[in-house]
Amino acid sequence: MARIAVRLKGALAGRFPGGRTTVEVEAGERVGRLVELLDLPRSSYIFVVNGAAVGPAHPMRDGDRVDVYPPMAGGCESRRGTGRPRIAQPHAWRRA
């Protein structure tokens, strides 16, 4: 068995106190299996194991630290009617 420390990020963090939990899995189990084990909504997630982004087929080992990031959306606000992004003016970059 492998003991895995899991941190849930973003909107998932409220599922466990402090967004953290520990799970035990068979050594070599795929990191994508955490979605099912933690009862997370079916979606695309970003998995980071020991500081490196990995795919859902990455095998887990005892002592791994896994961060799970939910899908996010966003972007920059565009100038009304121009379709171009709004960029801060250089004077706004100066220290007060």
C-alpha distances in whole Angstrom, upper triangle without the diagonal:
4,7,10,13,16,19,22,25,28,29,25,25,27,24,22,24,25,23,20,16,13,10,6,6,5,5,9,10,13,14,17,15,15,18,18,15,17,20,22,25,25,26,26,24,24,20,20,17,18,22,22,23,21,21,19,18,16,13,10,9,7,10,12,15,16,20,21,24,26,29,32,36,39,42,45,48,51,54,56,58,57,53,53,50,52,51,52,55,56,58,54,52,55,54,56
4,6,10,12,16,19,22,25,26,23,23,24,22,20,22,22,20,17,14,10,8,5,5,6,5,8,9,12,12,15,13,13,17,17,14,16,19,20,24,24,25,24,21,21,17,17,14,14,18,19,20,18,19,17,16,14,11,8,6,4,7,8,11,13,16,18,21,24,27,30,33,36,39,42,45,48,51,53,55,54,50,50,47,48,48,49,52,52,54,51,49,51,50,52
4,7,10,13,16,19,23,24,21,20,22,19,17,18,18,17,13,11,7,6,5,7,9,9,11,11,13,12,15,14,12,16,16,13,14,18,19,23,23,24,24,21,20,17,16,13,13,17,18,19,18,19,18,18,15,13,9,8,5,6,7,9,11,14,16,20,22,26,28,32,35,37,40,43,46,50,51,53,53,49,48,46,47,46,47,50,50,52,49,47,49,48,50
4,6,10,13,16,19,21,17,17,19,17,15,16,16,14,11,9,6,5,6,8,10,10,11,11,12,10,13,12,10,14,15,12,12,16,16,20,21,21,20,17,16,13,12,10,11,14,15,16,15,16,15,16,13,11,8,8,6,6,5,6,7,10,12,16,19,22,24,28,31,33,36,39,42,46,48,49,49,45,45,42,43,43,43,46,46,48,45,43,45,44,47
4,7,10,13,17,18,15,14,16,15,12,13,13,11,7,6,5,7,9,11,14,14,15,14,14,12,14,14,11,14,16,13,12,16,16,20,21,21,20,17,16,13,12,10,10,13,15,16,16,17,16,18,15,14,11,11,9,7,6,5,6,9,11,14,17,21,23,26,29,31,34,37,40,44,46,48,47,44,43,40,40,40,40,44,44,45,42,40,42,41,43
4,6,10,13,15,11,10,13,12,10,12,11,8,6,5,6,7,11,12,15,15,16,14,14,10,12,12,9,11,13,11,10,13,13,16,17,17,17,13,13,10,10,9,10,12,14,14,14,16,14,16,15,14,11,13,12,10,9,6,5,6,7,11,13,17,19,23,25,28,31,34,37,40,42,44,44,40,40,37,37,37,38,41,41,43,40,38,40,40,41
4,6,10,12,9,8,11,10,9,10,8,6,4,7,9,11,14,16,19,19,19,17,16,13,14,15,11,12,15,14,11,14,13,16,17,17,16,13,12,10,10,10,11,12,14,14,15,17,16,18,17,17,15,16,16,13,11,8,6,5,6,9,12,15,17,20,22,25,28,31,34,37,39,41,41,38,37,34,34,34,34,38,38,40,36,35,37,36,38
4,7,8,5,5,8,8,8,10,9,5,6,8,11,13,16,17,20,21,21,18,17,13,13,14,11,11,14,13,10,12,10,13,15,14,14,11,11,10,11,12,14,14,15,14,15,16,15,18,18,18,16,18,18,17,14,11,9,6,5,7,8,12,14,17,20,22,25,28,31,35,36,38,38,35,34,31,32,32,33,36,37,38,35,34,36,36,37
4,6,6,5,9,10,11,12,10,7,9,12,15,16,20,21,24,24,23,21,19,15,15,17,14,13,17,16,13,15,12,14,16,14,14,10,10,10,11,13,15,14,15,14,16,17,16,20,19,21,19,21,21,19,17,13,11,7,6,5,7,10,11,14,16,19,22,24,28,31,33,35,35,32,31,28,28,29,29,32,33,35,31,30,33,32,34
4,5,6,8,11,12,13,11,9,12,15,18,20,23,24,27,27,27,24,22,18,18,19,16,15,18,19,15,16,13,14,16,14,14,11,11,13,14,17,18,17,18,16,18,19,18,22,22,24,22,25,25,23,20,17,14,11,9,7,7,9,9,12,13,16,19,21,25,28,29,32,32,29,28,25,26,26,27,30,31,33,29,29,31,31,32
4,6,7,9,11,13,12,10,13,15,18,20,23,24,27,28,28,25,23,19,18,19,16,14,17,18,14,14,11,11,14,13,14,12,13,15,16,19,21,20,21,19,20,20,19,23,23,25,24,26,27,25,22,19,16,13,11,9,7,9,9,12,14,18,20,22,25,29,30,32,32,29,29,26,27,28,29,32,34,35,31,31,34,34,35
4,6,6,8,11,11,7,10,12,15,16,20,21,24,25,24,22,20,16,15,16,13,11,14,14,10,11,8,9,12,12,13,11,12,13,15,17,19,19,20,18,19,19,17,21,21,22,21,23,23,22,19,16,14,11,8,8,7,10,11,15,17,21,23,26,29,32,33,35,36,33,32,30,30,31,32,35,37,38,35,34,37,36,37
4,5,6,8,7,4,8,10,14,16,19,21,24,25,25,23,21,18,17,18,14,14,16,15,12,13,11,13,16,15,16,13,14,14,15,17,18,18,20,19,20,20,19,23,22,23,21,23,23,21,19,15,13,10,9,9,10,13,14,17,19,22,25,27,30,33,35,37,37,34,34,31,31,32,32,35,36,38,34,33,36,35,36
4,6,7,7,6,9,11,15,17,21,22,26,27,28,25,24,20,20,20,16,15,17,16,12,13,12,13,17,17,18,16,17,18,19,20,22,22,23,22,23,24,22,25,25,26,24,26,25,23,22,18,16,14,13,13,12,15,16,19,21,24,26,28,32,35,36,38,39,36,36,33,33,34,34,37,39,39,36,35,38,37,37
4,7,9,6,9,9,13,14,18,19,23,25,25,22,21,18,17,17,13,12,14,13,9,10,9,11,15,16,17,15,17,17,18,20,21,22,23,22,22,22,20,23,23,24,22,24,23,22,20,18,15,14,12,13,12,16,17,20,23,26,29,31,34,37,38,40,41,38,38,35,36,36,37,40,42,43,39,38,41,40,41
4,6,5,6,7,10,12,16,18,22,23,24,22,21,18,18,18,14,14,15,13,10,12,11,14,18,19,20,17,18,17,18,19,20,21,23,22,23,23,21,24,23,23,21,22,21,19,18,16,14,13,13,14,15,18,20,23,25,28,31,33,36,40,41,43,43,41,40,37,38,38,38,42,43,43,40,39,41,40,41
4,5,6,8,11,14,18,21,24,26,27,25,24,21,22,21,17,17,19,17,13,15,15,18,21,22,23,20,21,20,20,20,21,22,24,24,25,26,24,27,26,26,23,24,22,20,20,17,16,15,15,16,17,21,22,25,27,30,32,34,37,40,42,44,45,42,41,38,38,38,38,41,42,43,39,38,40,39,39
4,5,9,12,15,19,21,25,26,27,25,24,21,21,21,18,18,20,18,15,17,16,19,22,22,22,19,19,18,18,19,19,19,22,22,23,25,24,26,25,25,22,23,22,19,18,15,15,13,14,15,16,20,20,23,25,27,30,32,35,38,40,42,42,40,39,36,35,35,35,38,39,40,36,35,37,35,36
4,7,11,13,17,19,23,23,24,22,21,17,18,18,14,14,17,15,12,14,13,16,18,18,18,15,16,15,15,16,17,17,19,19,20,21,20,23,22,22,20,21,20,18,16,13,12,10,10,11,13,16,17,21,22,25,28,30,34,37,38,41,41,38,37,34,34,34,34,38,38,39,36,35,37,36,37
4,7,10,14,16,20,20,21,19,19,16,17,17,13,14,16,14,11,14,14,17,19,19,20,16,16,14,14,14,15,16,18,18,19,21,19,22,20,20,17,18,17,14,13,10,10,9,10,13,15,18,20,23,25,28,31,33,37,40,41,44,44,41,40,37,37,37,37,40,41,42,38,37,39,38,39
4,7,10,13,17,18,19,17,17,15,16,15,11,13,14,11,9,13,13,17,19,20,20,17,17,15,15,15,15,17,19,19,20,20,19,21,19,19,15,16,15,13,12,10,10,11,11,14,16,20,22,26,28,31,34,36,39,43,44,47,46,43,43,40,40,40,40,44,44,45,42,41,43,42,43
4,7,10,13,14,16,15,16,13,15,14,11,13,14,11,10,14,15,18,20,21,21,18,18,15,15,14,14,17,19,19,19,20,18,19,18,16,13,13,11,10,10,9,10,12,13,16,18,22,24,28,30,33,36,39,42,46,47,49,49,46,45,42,43,43,43,46,47,48,45,43,45,44,46
4,6,10,12,14,12,13,11,13,11,9,12,12,8,9,12,14,18,19,20,20,18,18,15,16,14,15,18,19,19,18,19,16,17,16,14,11,12,10,10,11,11,10,13,13,17,19,22,25,29,31,34,37,40,43,47,48,50,50,47,46,43,44,44,45,48,49,50,47,45,48,47,49
4,7,9,11,10,12,12,14,12,10,14,13,10,11,15,17,20,21,22,22,20,20,17,18,15,16,20,21,21,19,20,17,17,16,13,10,10,9,10,11,12,13,15,16,20,22,25,28,32,34,37,40,43,46,50,51,53,53,49,49,46,47,47,48,51,52,53,50,48,51,50,52
4,6,8,7,9,10,12,9,9,13,12,9,12,15,16,20,20,21,21,19,19,16,17,15,17,20,20,20,18,17,15,14,13,11,8,9,9,11,11,13,13,16,16,20,21,24,28,31,34,37,40,43,46,50,51,53,52,49,48,46,47,47,48,52,52,54,51,49,52,51,53
4,6,6,9,11,13,11,12,15,14,12,15,18,19,22,22,23,23,21,21,18,19,16,18,21,21,21,18,18,16,14,13,10,8,8,9,12,13,15,15,18,19,22,24,27,30,34,37,39,43,46,48,52,54,55,54,51,50,48,50,50,51,54,54,56,53,52,54,54,56
4,6,9,11,14,12,13,17,17,15,17,20,21,24,23,24,23,21,21,17,17,14,16,19,19,19,17,17,15,13,11,8,6,5,7,10,11,14,14,18,19,22,24,27,30,34,37,39,42,45,48,52,53,55,54,50,50,47,49,49,50,53,53,55,52,50,53,52,55
4,6,9,12,11,13,16,16,15,17,20,21,23,22,22,21,19,19,15,16,13,15,18,17,17,14,14,12,10,8,5,5,6,9,12,11,14,14,17,18,21,23,25,28,32,35,37,40,44,46,50,51,52,51,48,47,45,47,47,48,51,51,54,51,49,52,51,54
4,6,9,7,9,12,12,11,14,16,17,19,18,19,18,17,17,14,15,13,16,18,17,17,14,13,10,8,8,5,6,8,10,13,12,14,13,16,16,19,20,23,26,29,32,35,38,42,44,48,49,50,50,46,46,43,45,45,47,50,51,53,50,48,51,51,53
4,5,6,8,10,11,11,14,15,15,17,16,16,15,13,13,11,13,11,15,17,15,14,11,9,6,5,5,5,6,10,13,14,12,14,12,14,13,16,18,19,23,26,29,32,35,38,40,44,46,47,46,42,42,40,42,42,44,47,48,50,47,45,48,48,51
4,5,6,8,10,10,11,14,13,15,14,14,13,11,10,7,9,8,12,14,13,11,9,8,5,6,6,6,6,10,12,13,10,11,8,10,10,13,14,16,20,23,26,29,32,35,38,41,43,44,43,40,39,37,39,39,40,44,44,47,44,42,45,45,47
4,5,6,8,9,11,12,11,12,11,11,10,8,9,8,11,11,15,16,15,12,10,8,4,6,8,9,10,13,16,17,14,14,11,12,10,12,13,14,18,21,24,27,31,34,36,40,41,42,41,38,38,36,38,38,40,43,44,46,43,42,45,45,47
4,5,6,6,9,10,10,12,11,12,12,11,13,11,14,13,17,19,18,16,13,11,8,9,10,10,10,13,15,16,14,15,12,13,12,14,15,17,20,24,27,30,34,36,39,43,44,45,44,41,41,39,41,41,43,46,47,49,46,45,48,48,50
4,5,5,6,8,8,11,11,12,12,10,12,10,12,12,15,17,17,15,13,12,9,11,11,11,10,13,14,15,13,12,9,11,9,12,13,15,19,22,26,29,32,35,37,41,42,44,43,40,40,38,39,40,41,44,45,47,44,43,46,45,47
4,6,6,6,5,7,7,9,10,9,11,10,14,14,18,19,18,16,14,13,10,12,13,14,14,17,18,19,16,15,12,12,9,11,11,13,17,20,23,26,30,33,35,39,40,41,41,38,38,36,37,38,39,43,44,46,43,42,45,45,47
4,6,5,6,8,8,11,13,12,15,14,17,17,21,22,22,19,17,16,12,14,15,15,15,18,19,20,18,18,15,15,13,15,14,16,20,23,27,30,33,36,38,42,43,44,44,41,41,39,41,42,43,47,48,50,47,46,49,48,50
4,6,8,11,12,14,15,14,16,14,17,17,19,21,21,20,18,17,13,15,16,15,14,16,16,17,16,16,13,14,13,16,16,18,22,25,28,32,35,38,40,44,45,46,47,43,43,41,42,43,44,48,49,51,47,46,49,49,50
4,6,9,11,13,14,13,15,14,16,16,19,20,21,19,18,17,14,17,17,17,15,17,18,18,16,15,13,13,11,13,13,16,19,23,26,29,33,35,38,42,42,44,44,41,41,39,40,41,41,45,46,48,44,43,46,46,47
4,7,9,11,14,13,16,16,18,19,22,23,23,21,20,19,16,18,19,19,18,21,21,21,20,18,16,15,13,15,13,16,19,22,25,29,32,34,37,41,41,43,43,40,40,38,40,41,42,45,47,48,45,44,47,47,48
4,6,8,11,10,13,13,16,18,21,21,21,19,18,17,14,17,18,19,18,21,22,22,19,18,15,13,10,11,10,12,15,18,22,25,29,31,34,37,38,39,40,36,37,34,36,37,38,42,43,45,42,41,44,44,45
4,6,9,10,14,15,18,20,23,23,23,20,19,18,15,18,20,21,21,24,25,25,23,21,17,16,12,12,10,11,14,17,20,24,27,29,32,35,36,37,37,34,35,33,34,36,37,41,43,44,41,41,44,44,45
4,7,9,13,14,18,20,23,23,22,19,18,15,13,16,18,20,20,23,25,25,23,21,18,17,13,13,10,11,14,17,20,24,27,29,32,35,36,37,37,33,34,33,35,36,38,41,43,45,42,41,45,45,47
4,6,10,12,16,18,22,21,20,17,16,14,12,15,17,19,20,24,25,25,22,21,17,15,12,11,8,8,11,13,17,20,24,26,28,32,33,34,34,30,31,29,31,33,34,38,40,42,39,38,42,42,44
4,7,10,13,16,19,19,17,14,13,10,9,13,15,17,18,22,24,24,21,19,15,14,10,9,7,6,10,12,16,19,22,25,27,31,32,33,32,29,29,27,30,31,33,36,38,40,37,36,40,40,42
4,6,10,13,16,15,14,11,10,9,8,12,13,16,16,19,21,21,17,16,12,10,7,6,5,6,9,13,16,19,22,25,28,31,33,34,33,30,30,28,29,30,32,35,37,39,36,35,38,38,40
4,7,10,13,12,10,7,8,8,8,12,12,15,15,18,20,19,16,14,10,8,6,5,7,7,10,13,16,18,22,25,27,31,33,34,33,30,29,27,29,29,30,34,35,37,34,33,36,36,38
4,6,10,9,8,6,6,7,7,10,9,12,11,14,16,16,12,10,7,6,5,6,9,11,14,17,20,22,25,28,31,34,36,38,37,33,33,30,32,32,33,36,37,39,36,35,37,38,40
4,6,6,5,4,6,9,10,12,10,12,11,13,15,14,10,8,6,5,7,8,12,14,15,19,21,23,26,29,32,35,37,39,38,34,33,30,32,31,32,36,36,38,35,33,36,36,38
4,5,5,6,7,10,11,12,9,10,8,10,12,10,7,6,5,7,9,11,15,17,19,23,25,26,29,33,35,39,41,43,41,38,37,34,36,35,36,39,39,41,38,36,39,38,41
4,6,9,10,13,14,15,12,12,10,11,12,9,6,5,6,8,12,14,18,20,22,25,27,28,31,34,37,40,43,44,43,40,38,35,36,35,36,39,39,41,38,35,38,37,40
4,7,9,13,15,16,13,15,13,14,15,13,10,8,8,8,11,13,16,18,19,22,24,25,27,31,34,37,39,41,40,36,35,32,33,32,32,35,35,37,34,32,34,34,36
4,6,10,13,14,11,13,13,14,16,15,11,10,9,10,12,13,16,17,19,22,23,24,27,31,33,36,39,40,39,35,34,31,33,32,32,35,35,38,35,33,35,35,38
4,7,10,12,10,13,13,15,18,17,13,12,10,9,10,10,13,14,16,19,21,22,25,28,31,34,36,38,36,33,31,29,31,30,31,35,35,37,35,33,35,36,38
4,7,8,6,10,11,13,16,16,12,12,10,10,11,12,14,15,17,20,23,24,27,31,33,36,39,40,38,35,34,31,33,33,35,38,38,41,38,36,39,39,42
4,5,6,9,11,15,18,18,15,15,12,12,11,12,14,14,17,20,22,24,28,31,33,37,38,39,38,34,34,32,34,34,36,39,40,42,40,38,41,42,44
4,6,8,10,14,17,18,14,14,11,12,11,12,13,14,17,20,23,26,29,32,34,38,40,41,40,36,36,34,36,36,38,41,42,45,42,40,44,44,46
4,6,9,13,16,18,15,16,13,15,14,16,17,18,21,24,27,29,33,36,38,42,43,44,43,39,39,37,39,39,41,45,45,48,45,43,47,47,49
4,7,10,13,15,11,13,11,13,13,15,17,19,22,25,28,29,33,36,38,42,44,45,44,40,39,37,39,39,41,44,44,47,44,42,45,45,48
4,7,10,12,10,12,11,14,15,18,20,21,25,28,31,33,36,39,42,45,47,48,47,43,43,41,43,42,44,47,47,50,47,45,48,48,50
4,7,9,7,9,9,12,13,17,19,22,25,28,31,33,36,40,42,46,48,49,48,44,44,41,43,42,43,47,47,49,46,44,47,46,49
4,6,6,9,11,14,16,20,22,25,28,31,34,36,39,42,45,49,51,52,51,47,46,44,45,45,46,49,49,51,48,46,48,48,50
4,6,9,11,15,17,21,24,27,29,33,35,38,41,44,47,50,52,54,53,49,48,46,47,46,47,50,50,52,49,46,49,48,50
4,7,10,13,16,19,22,26,28,31,34,36,39,42,45,48,50,52,51,48,47,44,45,44,44,47,47,49,46,44,46,45,47
4,6,10,13,16,19,22,24,28,30,32,35,38,41,45,47,49,48,44,43,40,41,41,41,44,44,46,43,41,43,42,45
4,7,10,13,17,20,22,25,27,29,32,35,38,42,44,46,45,42,40,37,38,38,38,41,41,43,40,38,40,39,41
4,6,10,13,16,18,22,24,26,29,33,35,39,41,43,42,39,38,35,36,36,36,39,40,42,39,37,39,38,41
4,7,10,13,15,19,21,23,26,29,32,35,37,39,39,35,34,31,32,32,33,36,36,38,35,33,36,35,38
4,7,10,12,16,19,21,24,27,30,34,36,37,37,33,33,30,31,31,32,36,37,38,35,34,37,36,38
4,7,9,12,15,17,21,24,26,30,32,33,33,30,29,26,28,28,29,32,33,35,32,31,34,34,36
4,6,10,13,16,20,22,25,29,30,32,31,28,28,25,27,28,29,33,34,36,33,32,35,35,37
4,7,10,14,17,20,22,26,27,28,28,25,25,23,24,25,27,31,32,35,31,31,34,35,37
4,7,10,14,16,19,22,24,25,25,22,22,19,21,22,24,27,29,31,28,27,31,32,33
4,7,11,13,15,19,20,22,21,18,18,16,18,19,21,25,27,29,26,26,30,31,32
4,7,9,12,16,17,19,19,15,15,13,14,16,18,21,24,26,23,23,27,28,29
4,7,9,13,15,16,16,13,12,9,11,12,15,18,21,23,20,20,24,26,27
4,6,10,12,14,13,11,10,6,7,9,11,15,17,20,17,18,21,23,25
4,7,9,11,11,9,9,6,6,9,11,14,18,19,17,18,22,24,25
4,6,8,7,6,5,4,5,9,12,14,18,20,18,19,23,25,26
4,6,6,6,6,6,5,9,12,13,17,19,17,19,23,25,26
4,6,7,8,9,9,13,15,17,20,22,20,23,26,28,29
4,6,8,11,11,15,18,19,22,24,23,25,28,31,32
4,5,8,10,13,16,17,20,22,22,23,27,29,31
4,7,9,12,16,18,21,23,22,23,27,30,31
4,7,9,13,14,17,20,19,20,24,26,28
4,6,10,12,15,18,16,17,21,23,25
4,7,9,12,15,13,14,18,20,22
4,6,9,12,10,11,15,17,19
4,6,8,6,8,11,14,15
4,6,6,7,10,13,14
4,5,5,7,11,13
4,5,6,9,10
4,6,8,9
4,7,9
4,6
4
